[in-house]
Amino acid sequence: MKEPSFADVLDARRTISKYLKATPFFKSVPLSKRLGFDAYVKCENLQPVGAFKVRGGVNLISRLSDDERRCGVITASTGNHGLSIAYASALFGVRAIIGAPVGSNPYKIQAIRDLGATVELHGKDFDEARLWVENESARKGYRYIHSANEPLLIAGVGTLYLEILEELPDVDVIFVPIGGGSGASGACIVAKTINPSVKIIGVQSEGAPAVYESWKTGRMVKKDKIETFADGLATRVPFELTMGIMRRLIDEIILLSEQDLVRAILLLLETTHQAAEGAGAASTAGAMKMSRELKGRKVALVISGGNLTMEMMREIFLRQTGSA
C-alpha cells in the first residue's frame, strides 16, 4: 500500500469541502486555566455523524469506480467508522454493509441503520467483526473498506489537521486518539510537512495497548483481550499502513486509564460544554496527564467523537461520584 502524501490530503480537502464544513476550533479559557496551558479544542463531535471519520468516508466513497458502486461496500466498525461509511454511501447512492461486534454502542448502530446501511452483528469485538467482514467480502464480491489500511481514509481525516494548522500555525503540540491509527497518521503527515517542530502525541487506552506496544517494541504486537469502554480505542491488532506512518513520524504515544478518560469527559462538559465519548476525550485526558510538561505551550485537543448514550453518561457520573 502506498502511504498518502500531503498532496493527497490537499486533494481530499477539495473533495470534502463540497460536502462538509470546517468544524469549530477555539481556545477554551476555562479549560486552559484548569490545565495550565493554552488549550485549543477541535470539535469533530459536531460533524453530521458526531465523529471525525466522516471526512475519510466522504473522500473514499466519492472516488469509487462504477463497478465498485454497483457491487456495494462492506466494512467493520465499532461505530464511528461505520457511521462514516454509511453517511458517505447514502450521499453517493452506494449500498453499504457494516459488520459490528455484538454489544456495540446501540446509539451508533441505530444511527447507521437510519442512514440506510445494513448492520450485521458478529463477534465479541472489532477484530472478530472484521474477520467476518473480510470473509463476507471475499464470498460476495463487495468492495471491502479496511478501517485503517486505506490511503483515502487517512488523507480524508488528515484534513482536520490542515484546519488546525491554518487557524493556529504556531501550535506546539497536537494530541490525537489512537484506535486503528488513521487520525494519528493523518496528523503526522500534515503537521510534519507544514511544521516539523510540532509534536504529535498519540493516546491509547491501557486496556487496549496494541499500537503503543508495537510502537515501543518495533514489532507488530497483537492482543488476545482488550478492556476499555472507549469503543473508538478498542482494537486488538495494529495495522500495517498506519503503523508504518506512526513509527516514522509520531513523537510519543502514552497510555490512559479508564478513570483518566472519565475525568476528561467530565472536564470537557464542565469547561467547554462539549459532549465527548471515551475516544473523543482521549486527547484531553492525555494532555491532563502531561500538564506539567505543557506549561506555556499552545496545545490542540481533538474531540474526535461525541456519540455518548444516556446510559453511558449516567454510568460516567456514577463512576465519578463513587456511586457505581
Secondary structure as the mmCIF struct_conf table of DSSP 4:
data_model
#
loop_
_struct_conf.conf_type_id
_struct_conf.id
_struct_conf.beg_label_comp_id
_struct_conf.beg_label_asym_id
_struct_conf.beg_label_seq_id
_struct_conf.end_label_comp_id
_struct_conf.end_label_asym_id
_struct_conf.end_label_seq_id
HELX_LH_PP_P HELX_LH_PP_P1 LYS A 2 PRO A 4
HELX_RH_AL_P HELX_RH_AL_P1 PHE A 6 ILE A 16
TURN_TY1_P TURN_TY1_P1 SER A 17 TYR A 19
HELX_LH_PP_P HELX_LH_PP_P2 LYS A 21 PRO A 24
STRN STRN1 PHE A 25 LYS A 27
HELX_RH_AL_P HELX_RH_AL_P2 VAL A 29 LEU A 35
TURN_TY1_P TURN_TY1_P2 GLY A 36 GLY A 36
BEND BEND1 PHE A 37 PHE A 37
STRN STRN2 ASP A 38 CYS A 43
HELX_RH_3T_P HELX_RH_3T_P1 GLU A 44 LEU A 46
BEND BEND2 GLN A 47 GLN A 47
TURN_TY1_P TURN_TY1_P3 PRO A 48 VAL A 49
BEND BEND3 GLY A 50 GLY A 50
STRN STRN3 ALA A 51 ALA A 51
TURN_TY1_P TURN_TY1_P4 PHE A 52 LYS A 53
HELX_RH_AL_P HELX_RH_AL_P3 VAL A 54 ILE A 61
TURN_TY1_P TURN_TY1_P5 SER A 62 ARG A 63
HELX_RH_AL_P HELX_RH_AL_P4 ASP A 66 CYS A 71
STRN STRN4 VAL A 73 ALA A 76
BEND BEND4 THR A 78 GLY A 79
HELX_RH_AL_P HELX_RH_AL_P5 ASN A 80 PHE A 92
TURN_TY1_P TURN_TY1_P6 GLY A 93 GLY A 93
STRN STRN5 ALA A 96 ALA A 100
TURN_TY1_P TURN_TY1_P7 VAL A 102 GLY A 103
HELX_RH_AL_P HELX_RH_AL_P6 PRO A 106 ASP A 114
TURN_TY1_P TURN_TY1_P8 LEU A 115 GLY A 116
STRN STRN6 THR A 118 LEU A 121
BEND BEND5 GLY A 123 ASP A 125
HELX_RH_AL_P HELX_RH_AL_P7 PHE A 126 LYS A 140
STRN STRN7 ARG A 143 ILE A 145
BEND BEND6 SER A 147 ASN A 149
HELX_RH_AL_P HELX_RH_AL_P8 PRO A 151 GLU A 167
TURN_TY1_P TURN_TY1_P9 PRO A 169 ASP A 170
STRN STRN8 VAL A 173 PRO A 177
BEND BEND7 GLY A 179 GLY A 181
HELX_RH_AL_P HELX_RH_AL_P9 SER A 182 ILE A 194
TURN_TY1_P TURN_TY1_P10 PRO A 196 SER A 197
BEND BEND8 VAL A 198 VAL A 198
STRN STRN9 LYS A 199 SER A 205
TURN_TY1_P TURN_TY1_P11 GLU A 206 GLY A 207
BEND BEND9 ALA A 208 ALA A 208
HELX_RH_AL_P HELX_RH_AL_P10 ALA A 210 THR A 217
BEND BEND10 GLY A 218 ARG A 219
BEND BEND11 ASP A 224 ASP A 224
BEND BEND12 PHE A 229 PHE A 229
HELX_RH_3T_P HELX_RH_3T_P2 ASP A 231 LEU A 233
BEND BEND13 ARG A 236 VAL A 237
HELX_RH_AL_P HELX_RH_AL_P11 GLU A 240 LEU A 249
STRN STRN10 GLU A 252 LEU A 256
HELX_RH_AL_P HELX_RH_AL_P12 GLU A 258 THR A 272
TURN_TY1_P TURN_TY1_P12 GLY A 278 ALA A 281
HELX_RH_AL_P HELX_RH_AL_P13 ALA A 282 LYS A 289
TURN_TY1_P TURN_TY1_P13 MET A 290 MET A 290
HELX_RH_3T_P HELX_RH_3T_P3 SER A 291 LEU A 294
TURN_TY1_P TURN_TY1_P14 LYS A 295 GLY A 296
STRN STRN11 LYS A 298 ILE A 303
STRN STRN12 GLY A 305 GLY A 305
HELX_RH_AL_P HELX_RH_AL_P14 MET A 310 THR A 321
TURN_TY1_P TURN_TY1_P15 GLY A 322 GLY A 322
#
